[in-house]
Amino acid sequence: MGNLNLTQMTEAQDGKATSSNDSDGELENAITDKITKTITGSNAATVTVAELRRAAVIDVQDDSSSAGITITIASAFQRGPFAVTNDTPFSVTVEISGQSGTPPVVPPSTSMLCVLNGTEVLPVSSAIGITSAGTAGTGVVATEYGDGFSRVTKLELAGVLPDIVGGAAESEGLLVYTFPAGVIMVDAVHMDVSITQTEGFINTDTPEVGVGSTLAASASATLGATEDDYVAGLVAANCTGTKTDKSEASAVLLEVSDAHTIHFNAAATWAANGDAAAILGGDVWIAWRFLGA
């Protein structure tokens, strides 16, 4: 019967109590039970309709996975809310087979409440009216928390800086997020980001790093003005993976016509030969509010 396919009694059935008890047990499983998916080197697992009809939690465990994980619901049906618990060191994407919309992404060591609406998997917050999500930059995974108006966005950085020529003062940056169109109040920004060299030349360089509304791209060894207006520049310890951690209350009001972009920027007098594709790692967190179009 229905979406959960519970056992039903028939009019002429003997032993109706048995069917009633079976149905009660199936319903209890659907709202309290857990299924475990252990991920191996394939970095993926499938959840069948039968499994999800009898469980309220998908617990994702790690066993030799090596990258981002995808959990696929095998077929489309209406399930209502269910939780996904990510007990792995990688992000978990939850989708239905053939999903066309953007699926929810559960960060490592966290849980997320999702809903299966018959055609796609959504975070429950999306199902109740999140309309103000922004857009992640290249090499960035954005996870949105909150409702359609008050938000916290976590940006997981894995992109690369543009080519650093080296041997001179130079600033470079990467677009990490674009707010949706409309009026935005940015309340606070937290960066915890590292730069990791790829060619062995800039290992001991200590660039000034920050978060700003404009992209750094000039012959300057320091950040200034709108290149670090969200998180003011701070000297990094090195370019071999040590994170620079700093937070600032922003209280920045963006009108419709203002720049809606967020960049991670770095500037230094770089060592000779520079680095063609220095890798960014870590997170940028943004607390913000959508105040209408």
C-alpha positions in Angstrom: 0.0 0.0 0.0 1.2 3.5 -0.8 4.8 4.7 -0.6 5.9 2.4 2.2 4.2 -0.7 0.9 2.9 -1.7 4.3 1.2 -5.1 4.9 -2.6 -4.8 4.6 -5.6 -6.8 5.8 -8.2 -8.1 3.4 -11.9 -8.1 4.2 -12.2 -11.9 4.4 -8.8 -12.6 6.0 -8.4 -14.8 9.0 -5.8 -13.7 11.5 -6.2 -10.0 10.9 -4.2 -9.3 14.1 -1.1 -10.8 12.5 -1.3 -8.5 9.5 -1.9 -5.5 11.8 1.1 -6.4 13.8 3.2 -6.9 10.7 2.1 -3.5 9.4 2.9 -1.8 12.7 6.4 -3.3 12.7 7.1 -2.2 9.2 6.0 1.3 10.0 8.1 1.4 13.1 11.1 0.3 11.0 10.4 3.1 8.5 10.6 5.8 11.1 13.3 4.4 13.5 15.5 1.8 11.8 19.0 2.3 10.2 20.7 0.8 7.1 24.5 0.8 6.9 26.4 1.3 3.6 30.1 0.4 3.8 32.1 2.1 1.1 35.1 0.5 -0.7 37.3 1.6 -3.5 34.4 2.1 -5.8 33.4 5.2 -3.8 29.7 4.4 -4.4 26.8 2.4 -3.1 23.2 1.8 -4.1 20.2 1.9 -1.7 17.2 -0.1 -2.9 13.6 1.0 -2.6 12.9 -1.9 -0.3 15.8 -0.8 2.0 14.7 2.8 2.2 11.1 1.8 2.8 12.2 0.1 6.0 14.7 2.6 7.4 14.9 6.2 8.5 18.7 6.6 8.5 21.3 5.7 5.9 24.6 5.3 7.8 27.6 5.7 5.4 30.8 3.9 6.7 34.3 3.9 5.3 36.2 0.9 4.2 39.0 1.8 1.8 37.1 4.6 -0.1 39.5 7.1 -1.6 37.4 10.1 -2.8 34.0 11.7 -2.8 31.2 9.2 -2.3 27.9 8.8 -4.1 24.9 7.1 -2.6 22.3 6.4 -5.3 18.6 5.6 -4.5 17.9 2.9 -7.1 14.4 4.0 -8.2 12.1 7.0 -7.9 9.4 6.9 -5.2 8.0 9.2 -2.5 9.7 8.5 0.8 9.4 11.6 2.8 12.2 12.7 5.2 15.2 10.4 6.0 18.6 11.1 7.5 22.1 10.5 6.0 24.9 10.1 8.5 28.4 10.5 7.0 31.0 8.6 9.0 33.7 8.9 6.3 36.5 11.4 5.7 34.9 12.3 2.3 31.8 14.3 1.2 28.8 12.1 0.4 26.4 13.0 -2.5 22.9 11.5 -2.2 20.9 11.2 -5.3 18.2 9.2 -7.1 19.0 7.3 -10.2 18.5 9.8 -13.1 18.2 12.8 -10.9 18.2 16.1 -12.8 18.4 18.6 -9.9 21.4 19.3 -7.7 21.6 16.6 -5.1 22.5 17.3 -1.4 26.1 16.8 -0.3 26.7 15.7 3.3 30.1 16.9 4.6 32.5 14.4 6.4 31.5 13.5 10.0 28.1 15.2 9.8 24.4 14.3 9.2 21.8 15.8 7.0 18.0 15.4 6.8 16.9 14.7 3.2 13.5 14.1 1.5 12.7 11.9 -1.5 9.9 13.7 -3.3 9.3 11.1 -6.1 11.7 12.5 -8.7 14.8 13.7 -6.8 16.6 13.8 -3.4 16.6 17.2 -1.7 17.9 18.5 1.6 14.8 19.1 3.8 15.6 22.8 4.0 15.3 22.9 0.2 12.0 21.1 0.3 10.6 23.8 2.6 11.7 26.8 0.6 15.4 27.5 0.2 15.5 29.8 -2.8 18.6 31.8 -2.0 21.5 29.4 -2.6 24.6 30.8 -4.3 27.0 29.3 -6.7 30.3 27.6 -5.8 33.5 28.5 -7.8 35.7 26.1 -9.7 37.2 23.4 -7.5 34.9 24.3 -4.6 32.1 22.3 -3.0 29.4 24.5 -1.3 27.1 23.1 1.5 24.2 25.3 2.5 22.7 25.3 6.0 19.6 27.3 7.1 16.4 28.4 5.4 15.5 30.7 2.5 16.6 33.8 4.4 19.2 33.1 7.1 22.1 31.0 5.8 25.5 29.5 6.7 27.5 28.4 3.7 30.5 26.1 4.0 32.9 26.1 1.1 35.4 23.2 0.8 38.3 24.4 -1.3 40.2 22.1 -3.7 40.9 24.5 -6.6 44.2 25.9 -7.8 45.6 29.4 -8.0 46.4 30.9 -11.4 50.0 30.6 -12.6 52.4 32.3 -10.2 55.3 33.5 -12.5 57.6 34.1 -9.5 60.6 36.3 -8.9 58.6 39.4 -8.3 55.6 40.9 -6.4 52.4 39.3 -7.6 48.9 38.8 -6.3 46.6 36.0 -7.4 43.1 34.8 -6.4 40.3 32.3 -6.9 36.6 32.9 -7.1 35.1 30.6 -4.5 31.4 31.7 -4.2 28.8 34.0 -5.8 25.8 35.0 -3.8 22.4 34.8 -5.5 21.0 38.0 -7.1 19.3 40.3 -4.6 20.0 42.2 -1.4 22.5 40.3 0.8 23.7 41.0 4.4 27.1 39.3 5.0 27.4 38.9 8.8 30.7 37.0 9.2 33.4 35.1 7.3 35.8 32.5 8.6 38.8 31.2 6.5 40.9 28.1 7.4 42.8 27.7 4.1 46.2 26.3 3.0 48.3 26.8 -0.1 50.3 23.8 -1.2 53.1 24.2 -3.9 53.3 21.7 -6.7 56.8 22.4 -8.2 59.0 22.9 -5.2 59.9 26.6 -5.6 57.6 28.5 -3.3 57.7 26.1 -0.3 59.0 28.7 2.2 57.1 31.7 0.8 54.8 33.4 3.3 52.1 35.2 1.2 49.5 37.5 2.7 46.2 35.7 2.3 42.6 37.0 2.8 39.0 36.9 1.5 37.7 39.7 -0.6 34.9 40.8 -2.9 37.3 41.3 -5.9 39.9 39.1 -7.5 43.5 39.8 -6.7 45.5 40.0 -10.0 48.2 42.6 -9.9 51.9 43.3 -9.4 51.6 43.8 -5.7 53.0 41.9 -2.7 50.1 42.9 -0.5 46.4 42.7 -0.5 44.3 45.8 -0.2 40.9 47.5 -0.6 38.3 45.0 -1.8 40.8 42.2 -2.1 40.5 41.4 1.6 37.4 43.3 2.7 35.7 40.2 4.2 38.8 38.7 6.0 41.7 41.1 6.2 45.1 39.8 5.0 47.1 37.6 7.3 50.6 36.2 6.7 50.6 32.5 5.9 53.2 30.3 7.5 54.3 28.6 4.3 53.1 27.2 1.0 53.4 23.5 2.0 49.9 22.9 3.4 49.8 24.8 6.7 46.4 26.4 7.1 45.9 30.1 7.9 42.9 30.5 10.3 41.1 33.8 10.8 37.5 35.0 11.2 35.9 38.5 11.0 32.5 39.9 11.6 31.7 41.6 8.3 28.3 43.4 8.5 28.5 44.1 4.8 25.2 45.0 3.0 25.2 44.2 -0.7 22.7 46.0 -2.8 21.4 44.4 -6.0 24.0 46.3 -8.0 27.0 45.5 -5.8 29.5 42.8 -6.4 28.2 39.4 -5.1 31.4 37.5 -5.4 33.7 36.0 -2.8 37.4 35.4 -3.6 40.3 33.8 -1.7 43.4 35.9 -2.5 47.1 35.7 -1.9 50.0 38.1 -2.5 53.8 38.0 -2.1 57.1 38.6 -3.6 57.3 35.0 -4.8 60.4 32.9 -5.1 62.0 32.6 -8.6 60.1 30.2 -11.0 56.9 30.5 -8.9 54.3 27.8 -9.2 52.0 26.9 -12.1 49.1 25.5 -10.1 49.4 25.9 -6.3 46.6 23.9 -4.6 44.2 25.4 -2.2 42.8 23.3 0.7 40.6 23.9 3.7 37.3 25.8 4.3 35.7 29.2 4.0 32.5 29.6 6.1 30.1 32.5 5.4 27.2 33.6 7.6 24.7 35.7 5.6 21.1 36.7 5.0 19.0 37.0 1.9 16.9 40.2 2.1 14.9 39.9 -1.1 15.3 40.5 -4.8 
